[in-house]
């Protein structure tokens, strides 16, 4: 994701697109599991947990970015046109978050706000019933396939295929179907497939726009990414790591969301300190990534200290009615 934003070459753009789509599959799987096995569709507890997971860190980065934009308007505008010329309406739209799923609103204090807003909308779809039964998840998947088929054959093209919020139903419905498939069949994707699938994902991602055309990256490669991502999520769900690896995996999972939120602000700080305000490129990216991780560690520490105890209390109080399945690490990575 950071490489796609800071690489400075259009070739890297789809790296972030592909990563987000695989995460949507993982999130669909984990949230479906959580609704069935942790919350038993007790929606008050579910939404309280989701709000605590997503919103405190979002607003922390939002306020820090707002202060930076107001203090250094010229420099921040050079770093990103998304930070140029804010007004009071822009601030309120960013504060409400959900309007950020529309790209009609160009000013974005938190660059990945679109993804977060879309994810909340997908939670609502799952809560409305699509996570309750395999047949309902199949209906959502069918609607998603119909939507994407239309984008392939009409003039809406890539913008609708990726940026329309409803396009995310494909990933979330696939994730939900993986959950039900694992519950209802003995057929599994072996954890031994994780490394080959990961290598295949890297090859497909790197090949688009390089060995293969940009059109491939936005069509065939885009959908192959979802196929590989689905198999990878299914294989990871069967993985039983050692305690040490599980701890490392859990810690990296705790860093993922803070790094996702803060990388633009951390990148701006790096650009202002060591480069030019409009810096891009591989050299800049190689400095911005560790800087983002340092900020993410700080944010994750605050989150563990103040927010996670509340979330654990909510989870413990949920009424568990469905038999649990071994999806603990997937739930943890997705923050469910």
Secondary structure, DSSP 4 states (H G I P E B T S, - for coil): -HHHHHS-SGGGHHHHHHHHHHHHHHHHHHHHHHHHHTSTT-HHHHHHHHHHHHHHHHHHHHHHHHHHHHHSHHHHHHH-GGGSS--HHHHHHHHH-GGGGSTT----SSTTHHHHHHHHHHHHHIIIIITT-HHHHHHHHHHHHHHHHHHHHSS-HHIIIIISGGGGHHHHHHHHHHHHHHHH-S----TTHHHHHHHHHHHHHHHBTTTB-HHHHTTHHHHHHHHHHHHHHHHHHH----HHHHHHHHHHHHHHHHHHHHHHHHHHHHHHHHS-TT--SHHHHHHHHHHHHHHHHHHHHHIIIIIHHHHHHHHHTS---SPP-S-HHHHHHTT-
